[in-house]
Amino acid sequence: MPDLDPVRHNRDAWDRLVERGDQWTVPVSSEVIARARAGDWSVVLIGHEPQPRHWFPESLVGVDILALASGGGQQAPVLAAAGARVTVFDNSPRQLARDREVAERDGLDLATVLGDMRDLSAFADGSFDLVFHPVSNLFCPDLEPVWRECFRVLRPGGSLLAGFLNPDLYVFDRDSEDNRGELVVRHALPYSDLTHLSDEERVRLNGPHGALEYSHTMTDQIGGQMAAGFHLVGFVEAPHHSGVTRQYMPGYFATRAVKPRA
Ligand SMILES: C[S@@+](CC[C@H](N)C(=O)[O-])C[C@H]1O[C@@H](n2cnc3c(N)ncnc32)[C@H](O)[C@@H]1O
């Protein structure tokens, strides 16, 4: 499928996932927002468990946060209710609409911006204190521009919290794993839906409108952040939220990286 535009394709894919009520598109309740307003808040960066609070500033009041590729009305409204000034940036109009739904429902101030995570030119240098980037770069073909842009839009001393999939998950044949619960090593890494599957197999496994995925490498993920200028100060892992691999290996990693003061 040589003329496929991966950003446009995944925009359509995520808009459709919103229609289908996928778990990463279901907004938080008013009760969660009320608790966050009262100071009792948590957000998920990887898997289903709340990210430890010490990765965030002690108080979020007045903190400028970019919720990067983080649509769906989940984390951004909670951070806003806790006092942060939040901008959600996402490639799916319908995912952003979910954030606006929560903001309107619960009277929160929240900005939404549509775009590709590799191009944050909508924001001036040094616009944010924190970039919150949950597991979403598996949908992005290349990471170097993402880390470079995150570094640029952060203020000195600001931090990037990034979640991502364990790239090793992609060595396994998906059909055997999903349909027979077997882990069969098949793909050389780094994996891409566009290069490792035929069009026919990709459409059979993902459906014609399924989101395109890329495994990346640990060098892309961690080396890439360091190459952009970040200092890595935190690293955690978690099992995948579903599937056979969770018995054997981490499914997710998360990094906390700081843009050094000059
Ligand atoms: C698994 S969801 C993550 C959001 C969710 N709130 C969470 O808890 O992790 C992945 C998100 O990445 C977004 N996305 C995919 N490709 C993107 C791109 N190139 N630029 C910006 N956002 C993108 C999707 O639209 C989707 O909202």
PDBQT file of the ligand as one rigid body, heavy atoms in Angstrom, charges set to zero:
ROOT
HETATM    1  C1  LIG A 301      -3.613   4.625  23.415  1.00  0.00    +0.000 C 
HETATM    2  S1  LIG A 301      -4.199   6.267  23.056  1.00  0.00    +0.000 S 
HETATM    3  C2  LIG A 301      -3.446   7.158  24.395  1.00  0.00    +0.000 C 
HETATM    4  C3  LIG A 301      -4.367   8.112  25.091  1.00  0.00    +0.000 C 
HETATM    5  C4  LIG A 301      -4.994   7.628  26.320  1.00  0.00    +0.000 C 
HETATM    6  N1  LIG A 301      -5.682   8.720  27.000  1.00  0.00    +0.000 N 
HETATM    7  C5  LIG A 301      -4.078   6.878  27.320  1.00  0.00    +0.000 C 
HETATM    8  O1  LIG A 301      -4.535   6.689  28.425  1.00  0.00    +0.000 OA
HETATM    9  O2  LIG A 301      -2.975   6.429  27.080  1.00  0.00    +0.000 OA
HETATM   10  C6  LIG A 301      -3.150   6.774  21.741  1.00  0.00    +0.000 C 
HETATM   11  C7  LIG A 301      -3.415   8.197  21.293  1.00  0.00    +0.000 C 
HETATM   12  O3  LIG A 301      -2.379   8.598  20.420  1.00  0.00    +0.000 OA
HETATM   13  C8  LIG A 301      -2.953   9.419  19.412  1.00  0.00    +0.000 C 
HETATM   14  N2  LIG A 301      -2.045   9.458  18.276  1.00  0.00    +0.000 N 
HETATM   15  C9  LIG A 301      -1.733   8.466  17.409  1.00  0.00    +0.000 A 
HETATM   16  N3  LIG A 301      -0.830   8.877  16.499  1.00  0.00    +0.000 NA
HETATM   17  C10 LIG A 301      -0.558  10.173  16.791  1.00  0.00    +0.000 A 
HETATM   18  C11 LIG A 301       0.301  11.165  16.210  1.00  0.00    +0.000 A 
HETATM   19  N4  LIG A 301       1.073  10.894  15.157  1.00  0.00    +0.000 N 
HETATM   20  N5  LIG A 301       0.337  12.384  16.781  1.00  0.00    +0.000 NA
HETATM   21  C12 LIG A 301      -0.443  12.693  17.848  1.00  0.00    +0.000 A 
HETATM   22  N6  LIG A 301      -1.279  11.799  18.429  1.00  0.00    +0.000 NA
HETATM   23  C13 LIG A 301      -1.339  10.551  17.925  1.00  0.00    +0.000 A 
HETATM   24  C14 LIG A 301      -4.284   8.741  19.125  1.00  0.00    +0.000 C 
HETATM   25  O4  LIG A 301      -5.175   9.585  18.430  1.00  0.00    +0.000 OA
HETATM   26  C15 LIG A 301      -4.721   8.351  20.527  1.00  0.00    +0.000 C 
HETATM   27  O5  LIG A 301      -5.515   9.347  21.113  1.00  0.00    +0.000 OA
ENDROOT
TORSDOF 0
